[in-house]
Amino acid sequence: MSKWIDLFRTSARRLRDPRCLALTALFVALNVTLDLTGLTLRLSPELRIGFGYLCNAAAAMLFGPCVGMVAGVCTDVLGYFAGNFTMGGYFPGYTLTAIVGGLLYGLWLYRPDGSLYRDSRAKRIARIVGAKASINLVCNIGLNTLWLTLTSGKAMAVLLPFRVLKNILLLVPECILLYFALQFILVYHRSIAPSTR
């Protein structure tokens, strides 16, 4: 239990670090920009992958679950006010989904002792697959389907089969993108970390 408390405590302390705040703001801005431009990887007319999730995963991986949750809130709220007025009224359920997403990425990927740098490739891949599978199950299939049911009036039984299939099909390409993005960020962060301490 104390390991989890230490994880959250360490992550919460990062919120006072100007470097953490600057990088997190950069990730939030990049996420909102990617969402607003509609930049996606289309696998089929129904299956497309956005790139914004890579920014939230990066913030949570570098700075932990508390920072990941704050980044999720900022991304959702700023994304709504920056251009999603056409989507209708603001619904706080999607903000909750963003918070849970940041939490899950932080729990799976953040290591306050820096051990993620030293992990074997297999261990890192296992963490990435675990994180993305958790996000797809809890956030995309679970929470977002519930929010769609509440806001659209469609029955969950109608929405759920397609959403489950879609998230299963997208899991592998999303994990591949996440792996390469996080590898790049780890290498870059490691190269600049000694000079900023």
N, C-alpha and C positions, 0 to 999 in steps of 0.2 A: 504493500500500500504506500509506503514511504517513497518508493521509486516513482510512482505516479505523481505524488505530491511534489517531489523534487523536479519532475519533468515540467509540471505546470508552473512551479515557482520560477524555475530558470527561464522559461519562455516569457512569463509575465515581466521579469526584470528586463528582458530585451526591449520592451516597449519604451524604456527610458533611454535607450541607446540611439543617438542621432543617426548613426550609420544604418541601423535596422529600420528606423522610420523612413529614411530616405529611400532605401532599397524597396521597402514594402510599398511606399507611395509610387515608386516607379513601376512595380509589378501591377498595382491596382490601375494606374493610368494605362498601361499597356493592355491589360485585360479589357477595360472599358473601350479602348480604341479598337481592339480586335473585334469585339462584339458589335460596335457601331458600324464598322466597315463591312460586316457580314462576311469576313474572310473565313472560308471553310474548305475542307477537303471533302469533295463529293464522291462517295463510293457508288451511289445510285441516286435516283430522284428522291427516295425516301430516307436514305442513310447518308448523313453528313457529320463530319467531325469539326467542331469549332476548336480554336486554339487557346481560348481564354483560360481553360482549366489548368494549362501548363503554368500560368502565372501564379494562380492560387497555390498549386502544389509546390512551386519553387519557394514562395514566401514561407509556407508552413515547414518545408524541409529545412530551410536555413535557420529559421527563428522559432519554430515550435507551434504547438496548438493554439496558444493564446493569440499570437500574432496572426496565425492562419484564420482564426475566427474573426478577428478585427478586420483583416483584409477581405474576408467574405462579406461582412456587413458593408464595408465601404464600396466594394465592387458592385454589390446588388443595388444599393441606394443611389450611388452616383450614376450607375448605368441606367437606372430608371429615369432619373432627372435629366440625364444628358441626351436622351433621345427616344426613350421607350414610352412616351405619352400616348403613342398610337396603339399601344397594347391594352389600353384601358386604365382603370384605377389601380393605384398601388395596392398590392396584396402582401401582407407581412409574412405569409407562409413561405414564399420564395426566399426571403431574407433568412428565415430559420434554416432552410435548406442550405444556403450559402455558409451559415455558421457551422452547421454539422459537417459540411464538406471540409472546411478549414480545420476543424477538430480532427476528423479522420485522417486527413493528409498529415497533420502534425503528429498524431499518435503513431502512424506507420513509418514515417520518414525522418522525423527529427531525432537526432541523437546529440544531447548537450555536450557529451564528452568528445564529439568529433569522430566517433567510431564509424560513421557512415563512409568517411574517406577510406578507412582501412578494410571495410567489408569486402568479401569476395564478390565477384560478378554474380554468382548464383544467389547469394544472400540479398544483394541489392535488387536483383530481378524479382525475387520472392516478395520483398517488401513493396515493390512497385505494383506487382500484380495484386497483392493483398489490399493495398490502398485503393487501387482503381476498382477492383471487384466490390469492395465495401461501399465506395461512392455510388457505383452503379446500382447496387442492391438497395442500400438504405436511402440515398438521396433521389436518384433518378426513378427507380421502380417504386420505392415506397412513398417517400414524402411528396415528390412532384406529381405522382399519379393521384394521390389524395387531394393535392391542391387543384389539379385539373378537374377532378370530380366536383369539388366544391364550387369552382368558378365557372365551369362550362355547363354543369348540370347533367353531364353524361355519366352513366353508371360505370363504376370501377371495373365491373366484369367486361365491359365493352373496351375500355382503354388498356387494361392490364395485359392481355395476350400480345398485342403489338409492341407494347413498351418493353416487355420481358424479352421478346425475340430481338428487338432492336438493340437493347443493351448487351445481350449475349454476342451478337454479331459484331458490335463495335468494340468489344473488350480488347481483343488482340491488337487491332491497329492503334487504339488509344494507349495501350500499354507500351507499344513500340515507340510511339511518339514521345511518351512520358519518359521512357528510359533514356533516349538520346538527348532530350531537352535537359533532364536532370544531370546527365553525365557532363554536358557542356557547362552547366551552371556550377557543378561541383569543381570542375577543373579551373574555371575562371575564378570562383570564390577562393579556392585554395591558393591561386597565384597572387591574389591581391591581399589576402588575409594577413600575412606577416608584416607587410608594409603599413598596415593601418592600425596595428595594435600599439 
